[in-house]
Amino acid sequence: MITPKFKVISSNSIERFEERLEEFIDQMDRDEVIVDVAFQTCALEHSVEFSALVRYEKTPG
């Protein structure tokens, strides 16, 4: 049985958000694959919050 895993990545700086997303992808094991990414932005008083919910799982075998 394949068990899905989730990772939430967020930042109010687009550059930092991209860095965090890239760092997460770089640290994934070779047998893990990204299944889905849900992306959302939220306007705050003085900035924008960028968020991603990454669903990933380990491939069988």
Secondary structure, DSSP 8 states (H G I E B T S, - for coil): ----EEEEEEESSHHHHHHHHHHHHHHS-TTEEEEEEEEEEEE-SSSEEEEEEEEEEE---
